[in-house]
Amino acid sequence: MSAGVHPGMSPGANPGMNPVERVFRSAGVTGWLHAVDIDGGREVGLRADEPVVLASVFKVPLLLELHRQAERGLLDLTERVGVPAADRTGGGTGLAAMLDDATLSLRDLAYLMMAVSDNTAADVLLARVGREAVNTLLDGLGLTATRVVQDCREMLTSLWVDAGVADQSAVTQACTDPEVVARLRALDPAWGNRSTPREMTRLLAAIWRDEAAGPASCAAIRRLMALQVWPHRLASGFPFDEVAVSGKTGTLPTLRNEVGVVEYPDGGRYAVAVFTRSLSTAQNQPRADAAIGAAARMAIDQLSTHI
């Protein structure tokens, strides 16, 4: 398998520039990246220790704490929870798009949270395990720059409050205005859920090595991350049947993120975290999405023999 130059790149432009940086610039984004060989320890990064906004990537440590509490007998993953139709967090996928009252197990809520980034499911689970418990877990793993301080509803409510609109339905249009985007607290890592690219790859590596929890729990987390339905970011850089990509995306106005693990058929395993912020305020940004896959591919090619 050979490494290719992503169509959005301009290889001849500014040859002294970091090639990963070139991918980001060609897509009109600022990028933060860290990639590590899970078993060999080699790593590459770009602004890897700078704070970034997690957006829905915070659902990964939340999922881990859910399983660790199940290991300790604090909850039963088959426990069924009612989710009334009248009290759901927005987001457009999963339960937010459903019209009727629902009852699901905790583990099925976890599936929706990871597979389609269901915000309602995430908020139900965060309320069940407690955000302080998630942060205690992160401290125990040495991930002190990673904090979960709000749920999805608080994050999304801040958008329409800061945008000065009457409700969340008007946020999308309002956030195409650069002046509105400039005052969104949700885009400031110091304000909301945050981490660094390096800490996110450390978390993923611990899950893939069965160190973050018991082997059965880590396997369950890996399974759910492999079921994510979005192919347009990280997975777009690895369009090969024999390469497995597991990930979790995160999205807010001007922000496109994904963290995940790429596994090659020879056993090579690479954790990668890519966070971007675009210059454009457009809602749909396929170049920014594709840059995540292209940058991840370039970084992992530097770590592997698949060149």
KEMAR-28096 format. One record per residue (C-alpha): residue in three letters; z, x, y. Coordinates in steps of 0.25 Angstrom, whole numbers, plus 5000, padded with zeros to 4 digits. Layout:
ALAZXY...
***
This chain:
MET500050005000SER499650065013ALA500250055027GLY499349985037VAL499249975052HIS499649835056PRO498449775063GLY499349755076MET499549905077SER498749995086PRO498950135079GLY498150215089ALA499050165101ASN500150265105PRO500250345092GLY501550405096MET502250265096ASN503150225084PRO502150155075VAL503150035073GLU503350025088ARG501850025089VAL501749905080PHE502849825088ARG502149865101SER500749815096ALA501449685093GLY502049665107VAL503449685102THR504649775103GLY505149805089TRP506349855081LEU506249895067HIS507049965056ALA506549985042VAL507250055030ASP506950095016ILE508050015009ASP508250114997GLY507750245004GLY508450235017ARG507250285026GLU507150205039VAL506250185051GLY506550105064LEU506150075078ARG507350035087ALA508050005074ASP509450005080GLU509249925092PRO509849785092VAL508849665089VAL508949515088LEU509049465074ALA508549325076SER508449265062VAL508649405056PHE510149375057LYS509949285045VAL509949405036PRO511349445038LEU511749295038LEU511149285024LEU511849405019GLU513249355024LEU512949225017HIS512749295004ARG513949385005GLN514849265008ALA514249194995GLU514649324988ARG516049314993GLY516149164989LEU516249125003LEU515049025001ASP514148974990LEU512648994993THR512448864986GLU513348784995ARG512548675002VAL512548655017GLY512048535025VAL511148555036PRO510948435045ALA509648415051ALA510248385065ASP510948525066ARG509948635063THR509648765070GLY508148765075GLY507148865070GLY506048785065THR506148825050GLY506948785038LEU508048675041ALA507748675056ALA506348605052MET506948515042LEU507248365046ASP508348325036ASP509748365033ALA509848475023THR510848535013LEU510548675008SER511348775001LEU511748905008ARG510748985000ASP509648895004LEU509948895018ALA509949045017TYR508549035011LEU508048955023MET508749045033MET507949165027ALA506649105022VAL506249025035SER507349075044ASP508048945045ASN508948945057THR509748825052ALA510048885039ALA510449015045ASP511448945055VAL512048865043LEU512248995035LEU512849075047ALA513848955050ARG514248965035VAL514449115034GLY514849145049ARG514249245058GLU515449325059ALA515349345044VAL513849395045ASN514349495056THR515449545047LEU514449565036LEU513549645045ASP514749735050GLY515049755035LEU513649805033GLY513749895045LEU512749815053THR513549805066ALA512349785075THR511949665068ARG512649535073VAL512449385070VAL513149315082GLN512349185082ASP511649085073CYS510249035075ARG510648905083GLU511348995093MET510149095094LEU509148975096THR510048905105SER510049025114LEU508549025115TRP508448885121VAL509648905130ASP509149035135ALA507748985137GLY508248865145VAL507648755137ALA508248625132ASP508148655117GLN507648745107SER506348675105ALA505848725119VAL506348875116THR504948915109GLN504148885122ALA505248935131CYS505349075124THR503849105127ASP504349125142PRO504649275143GLU505749235154VAL506449145144VAL506349255133ALA507049355142ARG508249275143LEU508449235128ARG509749295123ALA509349275109LEU508349395111ASP509549495114PRO510149565102ALA511449575110TRP511549425110GLY511249375096ASN511049405082ARG510649555082SER510449685073THR509649805073PRO508449835064ARG509149945057GLU510349855054MET509449745048THR508749845039ARG510149895034LEU510549745031LEU509249725023ALA509349855016ALA510849815012ILE510349685007TRP509149744999ARG510149854993ASP511149744989GLU512149804998ALA512349695008ALA512949594998GLY512949584983PRO511649604975ALA511449454973SER511649414987CYS510749524992ALA509649474982ALA509749334988ILE509649385002ARG508349464998ARG507749344991LEU507949265004MET507349365013ALA506149375003LEU505949225005GLN505749235020VAL504449155023TRP503949235036PRO502849335032HIS502349365047ARG503349475051LEU503949575041ALA503049535029SER501749545037GLY501849695036PHE501949695021PRO500749605016PHE500849655001ASP501249564989GLU502049674983VAL502949704995ALA504049604997VAL504649575011SER505949505013GLY506349475028LYS506949395039THR506349365052GLY506949335065THR506249265077LEU506649235092PRO505749225104THR505049365105LEU505849415093ARG505249435079ASN506049505068GLU506049525053VAL506949605044GLY506649625029VAL506449705017VAL505049755012GLU505049794997TYR503849864991PRO503449864976ASP503950004974GLY505349964977GLY505350014992ARG506249925001TYR506249925016ALA507149845025VAL506449825039ALA506949755052VAL505949725063PHE506349655076THR505349625087ARG505349575101SER503949535107LEU503449545121SER502749415120THR503549285120ALA502549205112GLN503149125100ASN502149175090GLN501949325089PRO501249365076ARG501049505081ALA502549525083ASP502749465069ALA501749555062ALA502349675069ILE503549655061GLY502849675048ALA501949785054ALA503149865059ALA503949845046ARG502749895038MET502650015046ALA504050055045ILE504150025031ASP502950115028GLN503650225035LEU504750215025SER503950195012THR502850255004HIS501950135006ILE501050205016
***
